[in-house]
Every structure is written in structure tokens, then in C-alpha cells.
Amino acid sequence: MLARAPQSLRSHVARVHISAPVRYAHGHGEYHFPGNKRAAFAVKLSAFLLAGFSIPFVAAVFQLKKAAA
């Protein structure tokens, strides 16, 4: 596409200086875990994820039992 562009556009593209990306812009630096309660966080996160994952299976069992009755 650039090959069909006018010469002025191609020369402008060649002159554009591309700067390196700014790391950690807007105050987003490396993430530091808050506190030393990693085990408690792991238990809570696991419970949250397992509860969300199990909802479709619980609903399927409920529907199958309802249809069998």
C-alpha cells in the first residue's frame, strides 16, 4: 500500500521518528502482592473460581432431576 502512495507521503513516513514505548505509564508499575497472607488469598481465589466453574454442572443436575420427577 505504501508503494502506491505519493512520493511526498513515502518520504514523510521515512522521516518519522518512532520512540520507544513508555514502560509503566500512568502509574502502573510492577504488581506487588499486598501483605503476607498468600495462603488465605489462594483459598479464597480457589473457592471463587470453583464456585463459578461449578454453576453449570449444578444447574444441569438440577434440570435432570427435575425432568426425572
N, CA, C and O atoms as a GROMACS GRO file, in nm:
protein
  276
    1MET      N    1   0.081  -0.117   0.000
    1MET     CA    2   0.000   0.000   0.000
    1MET      C    3   0.087   0.126   0.000
    1MET      O    4   0.054   0.226  -0.063
    2LEU      N    5   0.196   0.119   0.070
    2LEU     CA    6   0.286   0.234   0.075
    2LEU      C    7   0.357   0.252  -0.060
    2LEU      O    8   0.399   0.363  -0.094
    3ALA      N    9   0.371   0.143  -0.135
    3ALA     CA   10   0.437   0.154  -0.265
    3ALA      C   11   0.356   0.238  -0.362
    3ALA      O   12   0.413   0.302  -0.451
    4ARG      N   13   0.224   0.239  -0.348
    4ARG     CA   14   0.138   0.316  -0.437
    4ARG      C   15   0.116   0.459  -0.387
    4ARG      O   16   0.057   0.541  -0.458
    5ALA      N   17   0.161   0.489  -0.268
    5ALA     CA   18   0.142   0.622  -0.211
    5ALA      C   19   0.229   0.724  -0.285
    5ALA      O   20   0.330   0.688  -0.344
    6PRO      N   21   0.188   0.849  -0.280
    6PRO     CA   22   0.270   0.953  -0.344
    6PRO      C   23   0.407   0.963  -0.278
    6PRO      O   24   0.425   0.925  -0.163
    7GLN      N   25   0.501   1.016  -0.353
    7GLN     CA   26   0.639   1.027  -0.305
    7GLN      C   27   0.647   1.112  -0.179
    7GLN      O   28   0.727   1.083  -0.090
    8SER      N   29   0.565   1.216  -0.168
    8SER     CA   30   0.571   1.304  -0.051
    8SER      C   31   0.532   1.226   0.076
    8SER      O   32   0.593   1.244   0.181
    9LEU      N   33   0.433   1.140   0.065
    9LEU     CA   34   0.392   1.060   0.181
    9LEU      C   35   0.499   0.958   0.218
    9LEU      O   36   0.528   0.938   0.336
   10ARG      N   37   0.558   0.895   0.119
   10ARG     CA   38   0.664   0.798   0.146
   10ARG      C   39   0.784   0.863   0.212
   10ARG      O   40   0.845   0.804   0.302
   11SER      N   41   0.820   0.982   0.168
   11SER     CA   42   0.935   1.050   0.228
   11SER      C   43   0.901   1.096   0.370
   11SER      O   44   0.988   1.097   0.456
   12HIS      N   45   0.775   1.133   0.394
   12HIS     CA   46   0.735   1.172   0.529
   12HIS      C   47   0.741   1.052   0.623
   12HIS      O   48   0.786   1.064   0.737
   13VAL      N   49   0.696   0.938   0.578
   13VAL     CA   50   0.700   0.817   0.660
   13VAL      C   51   0.843   0.780   0.692
   13VAL      O   52   0.872   0.731   0.802
   14ALA      N   53   0.932   0.801   0.600
   14ALA     CA   54   1.073   0.767   0.622
   14ALA      C   55   1.136   0.858   0.726
   14ALA      O   56   1.231   0.818   0.794
   15ARG      N   57   1.086   0.983   0.740
   15ARG     CA   58   1.144   1.078   0.834
   15ARG      C   59   1.084   1.068   0.974
   15ARG      O   60   1.141   1.124   1.068
   16VAL      N   61   0.972   0.998   0.991
   16VAL     CA   62   0.905   0.992   1.121
   16VAL      C   63   0.993   0.916   1.219
   16VAL      O   64   1.040   0.806   1.191
   17HIS      N   65   1.014   0.976   1.335
   17HIS     CA   66   1.093   0.913   1.440
   17HIS      C   67   1.001   0.836   1.532
   17HIS      O   68   0.906   0.892   1.588
   18ILE      N   69   1.027   0.710   1.549
   18ILE     CA   70   0.945   0.626   1.636
   18ILE      C   71   1.018   0.612   1.768
   18ILE      O   72   1.130   0.560   1.774
   19SER      N   73   0.954   0.657   1.874
   19SER     CA   74   1.017   0.649   2.006
   19SER      C   75   0.985   0.516   2.071
   19SER      O   76   0.889   0.448   2.035
   20ALA      N   77   1.066   0.481   2.165
   20ALA     CA   78   1.045   0.356   2.239
   20ALA      C   79   0.921   0.370   2.327
   20ALA      O   80   0.891   0.480   2.374
   21PRO      N   81   0.847   0.261   2.351
   21PRO     CA   82   0.727   0.270   2.434
   21PRO      C   83   0.763   0.304   2.579
   21PRO      O   84   0.865   0.261   2.631
   22VAL      N   85   0.676   0.380   2.640
   22VAL     CA   86   0.696   0.419   2.778
   22VAL      C   87   0.650   0.304   2.867
   22VAL      O   88   0.535   0.261   2.860
   23ARG      N   89   0.737   0.256   2.949
   23ARG     CA   90   0.700   0.146   3.037
   23ARG      C   91   0.640   0.201   3.165
   23ARG      O   92   0.682   0.305   3.216
   24TYR      N   93   0.542   0.130   3.215
   24TYR     CA   94   0.474   0.164   3.340
   24TYR      C   95   0.414   0.304   3.333
   24TYR      O   96   0.425   0.382   3.427
   25ALA      N   97   0.350   0.335   3.222
   25ALA     CA   98   0.285   0.464   3.208
   25ALA      C   99   0.161   0.470   3.298
   25ALA      O  100   0.103   0.366   3.330
   26HIS      N  101   0.122   0.587   3.336
   26HIS     CA  102   0.003   0.612   3.417
   26HIS      C  103   0.010   0.546   3.553
   26HIS      O  104  -0.093   0.510   3.609
   27GLY      N  105   0.128   0.529   3.608
   27GLY     CA  106   0.142   0.477   3.742
   27GLY      C  107   0.125   0.328   3.756
   27GLY      O  108   0.118   0.277   3.867
   28HIS      N  109   0.119   0.256   3.645
   28HIS     CA  110   0.104   0.111   3.652
   28HIS      C  111   0.243   0.047   3.649
   28HIS      O  112   0.300   0.027   3.542
   29GLY      N  113   0.294   0.018   3.764
   29GLY     CA  114   0.426  -0.044   3.773
   29GLY      C  115   0.412  -0.194   3.792
   29GLY      O  116   0.308  -0.252   3.760
   30GLU      N  117   0.514  -0.253   3.842
   30GLU     CA  118   0.507  -0.395   3.872
   30GLU      C  119   0.411  -0.418   3.986
   30GLU      O  120   0.399  -0.335   4.076
   31TYR      N  121   0.342  -0.530   3.983
   31TYR     CA  122   0.243  -0.560   4.086
   31TYR      C  123   0.312  -0.624   4.206
   31TYR      O  124   0.384  -0.723   4.190
   32HIS      N  125   0.289  -0.570   4.322
   32HIS     CA  126   0.341  -0.626   4.445
   32HIS      C  127   0.224  -0.680   4.526
   32HIS      O  128   0.128  -0.607   4.552
   33PHE      N  129   0.232  -0.804   4.566
   33PHE     CA  130   0.124  -0.867   4.640
   33PHE      C  131   0.106  -0.796   4.774
   33PHE      O  132   0.203  -0.777   4.847
   34PRO      N  133  -0.018  -0.758   4.807
   34PRO     CA  134  -0.039  -0.684   4.932
   34PRO      C  135  -0.040  -0.777   5.053
   34PRO      O  136  -0.135  -0.852   5.073
   35GLY      N  137   0.062  -0.772   5.130
   35GLY     CA  138   0.066  -0.849   5.253
   35GLY      C  139   0.131  -0.984   5.238
   35GLY      O  140   0.181  -1.020   5.132
   36ASN      N  141   0.129  -1.059   5.348
   36ASN     CA  142   0.193  -1.190   5.351
   36ASN      C  143   0.091  -1.303   5.364
   36ASN      O  144   0.128  -1.414   5.403
   37LYS      N  145  -0.036  -1.278   5.334
   37LYS     CA  146  -0.141  -1.378   5.350
   37LYS      C  147  -0.168  -1.450   5.218
   37LYS      O  148  -0.281  -1.450   5.169
   38ARG      N  149  -0.066  -1.508   5.163
   38ARG     CA  150  -0.080  -1.576   5.034
   38ARG      C  151  -0.167  -1.699   5.042
   38ARG      O  152  -0.243  -1.727   4.950
   39ALA      N  153  -0.159  -1.774   5.151
   39ALA     CA  154  -0.239  -1.896   5.165
   39ALA      C  155  -0.387  -1.862   5.173
   39ALA      O  156  -0.470  -1.927   5.109
   40ALA      N  157  -0.421  -1.759   5.250
   40ALA     CA  158  -0.562  -1.718   5.261
   40ALA      C  159  -0.613  -1.669   5.126
   40ALA      O  160  -0.725  -1.700   5.087
   41PHE      N  161  -0.532  -1.594   5.055
   41PHE     CA  162  -0.571  -1.546   4.922
   41PHE      C  163  -0.590  -1.663   4.827
   41PHE      O  164  -0.684  -1.662   4.747
   42ALA      N  165  -0.503  -1.762   4.833
   42ALA     CA  166  -0.515  -1.878   4.745
   42ALA      C  167  -0.643  -1.955   4.773
   42ALA      O  168  -0.710  -2.000   4.680
   43VAL      N  169  -0.679  -1.971   4.900
   43VAL     CA  170  -0.802  -2.042   4.935
   43VAL      C  171  -0.924  -1.965   4.885
   43VAL      O  172  -1.016  -2.024   4.828
   44LYS      N  173  -0.925  -1.834   4.907
   44LYS     CA  174  -1.039  -1.752   4.863
   44LYS      C  175  -1.051  -1.750   4.711
   44LYS      O  176  -1.162  -1.760   4.657
   45LEU      N  177  -0.939  -1.738   4.643
   45LEU     CA  178  -0.942  -1.736   4.497
   45LEU      C  179  -0.988  -1.871   4.442
   45LEU      O  180  -1.067  -1.876   4.348
   46SER      N  181  -0.939  -1.979   4.501
   46SER     CA  182  -0.981  -2.113   4.456
   46SER      C  183  -1.130  -2.134   4.478
   46SER      O  184  -1.198  -2.189   4.392
   47ALA      N  185  -1.181  -2.091   4.593
   47ALA     CA  186  -1.324  -2.105   4.621
   47ALA      C  187  -1.406  -2.024   4.521
   47ALA      O  188  -1.509  -2.071   4.472
   48PHE      N  189  -1.362  -1.904   4.492
   48PHE     CA  190  -1.433  -1.818   4.397
   48PHE      C  191  -1.436  -1.881   4.258
   48PHE      O  192  -1.541  -1.885   4.194
   49LEU      N  193  -1.321  -1.929   4.211
   49LEU     CA  194  -1.314  -1.986   4.077
   49LEU      C  195  -1.390  -2.118   4.068
   49LEU      O  196  -1.456  -2.145   3.968
   50LEU      N  197  -1.380  -2.201   4.171
   50LEU     CA  198  -1.453  -2.329   4.170
   50LEU      C  199  -1.603  -2.308   4.177
   50LEU      O  200  -1.679  -2.383   4.115
   51ALA      N  201  -1.648  -2.209   4.253
   51ALA     CA  202  -1.791  -2.181   4.259
   51ALA      C  203  -1.843  -2.139   4.122
   51ALA      O  204  -1.949  -2.186   4.079
   52GLY      N  205  -1.771  -2.053   4.056
   52GLY     CA  206  -1.814  -2.010   3.923
   52GLY      C  207  -1.809  -2.122   3.820
   52GLY      O  208  -1.895  -2.129   3.732
   53PHE      N  209  -1.711  -2.209   3.831
   53PHE     CA  210  -1.698  -2.320   3.737
   53PHE      C  211  -1.805  -2.426   3.759
   53PHE      O  212  -1.848  -2.492   3.665
   54SER      N  213  -1.850  -2.442   3.885
   54SER     CA  214  -1.945  -2.549   3.916
   54SER      C  215  -2.090  -2.511   3.889
   54SER      O  216  -2.176  -2.600   3.886
   55ILE      N  217  -2.121  -2.385   3.868
   55ILE     CA  218  -2.260  -2.343   3.847
   55ILE      C  219  -2.327  -2.416   3.730
   55ILE      O  220  -2.440  -2.462   3.748
   56PRO      N  221  -2.265  -2.430   3.613
   56PRO     CA  222  -2.333  -2.501   3.504
   56PRO      C  223  -2.359  -2.648   3.536
   56PRO      O  224  -2.461  -2.704   3.494
   57PHE      N  225  -2.269  -2.712   3.610
   57PHE     CA  226  -2.289  -2.853   3.644
   57PHE      C  227  -2.401  -2.869   3.746
   57PHE      O  228  -2.481  -2.963   3.736
   58VAL      N  229  -2.408  -2.780   3.842
   58VAL     CA  230  -2.517  -2.784   3.940
   58VAL      C  231  -2.650  -2.760   3.870
   58VAL      O  232  -2.749  -2.826   3.901
   59ALA      N  233  -2.653  -2.667   3.776
   59ALA     CA  234  -2.776  -2.640   3.702
   59ALA      C  235  -2.816  -2.760   3.617
   59ALA      O  236  -2.935  -2.790   3.606
   60ALA      N  237  -2.721  -2.828   3.557
   60ALA     CA  238  -2.752  -2.945   3.476
   60ALA      C  239  -2.809  -3.057   3.563
   60ALA      O  240  -2.907  -3.121   3.524
   61VAL      N  241  -2.750  -3.081   3.679
   61VAL     CA  242  -2.801  -3.184   3.770
   61VAL      C  243  -2.942  -3.148   3.815
   61VAL      O  244  -3.029  -3.235   3.820
   62PHE      N  245  -2.966  -3.023   3.847
   62PHE     CA  246  -3.098  -2.977   3.888
   62PHE      C  247  -3.200  -3.001   3.778
   62PHE      O  248  -3.310  -3.049   3.805
   63GLN      N  249  -3.165  -2.967   3.655
   63GLN     CA  250  -3.257  -2.986   3.545
   63GLN      C  251  -3.286  -3.134   3.519
   63GLN      O  252  -3.399  -3.172   3.489
   64LEU      N  253  -3.183  -3.218   3.529
   64LEU     CA  254  -3.202  -3.362   3.509
   64LEU      C  255  -3.291  -3.422   3.617
   64LEU      O  256  -3.376  -3.505   3.588
   65LYS      N  257  -3.272  -3.381   3.742
   65LYS     CA  258  -3.357  -3.430   3.850
   65LYS      C  259  -3.499  -3.380   3.835
   65LYS      O  260  -3.594  -3.453   3.865
   66LYS      N  261  -3.515  -3.258   3.790
   66LYS     CA  262  -3.648  -3.201   3.771
   66LYS      C  263  -3.723  -3.275   3.659
   66LYS      O  264  -3.844  -3.297   3.669
   67ALA      N  265  -3.650  -3.313   3.552
   67ALA     CA  266  -3.713  -3.382   3.440
   67ALA      C  267  -3.747  -3.526   3.476
   67ALA      O  268  -3.841  -3.583   3.421
   68ALA      N  269  -3.672  -3.586   3.568
   68ALA     CA  270  -3.696  -3.726   3.605
   68ALA      C  271  -3.816  -3.737   3.698
   68ALA      O  272  -3.877  -3.844   3.706
   69ALA      N  273  -3.851  -3.634   3.768
   69ALA     CA  274  -3.959  -3.641   3.866
   69ALA      C  275  -4.096  -3.640   3.804
   69ALA      O  276  -4.196  -3.645   3.875
   0.00000   0.00000   0.00000
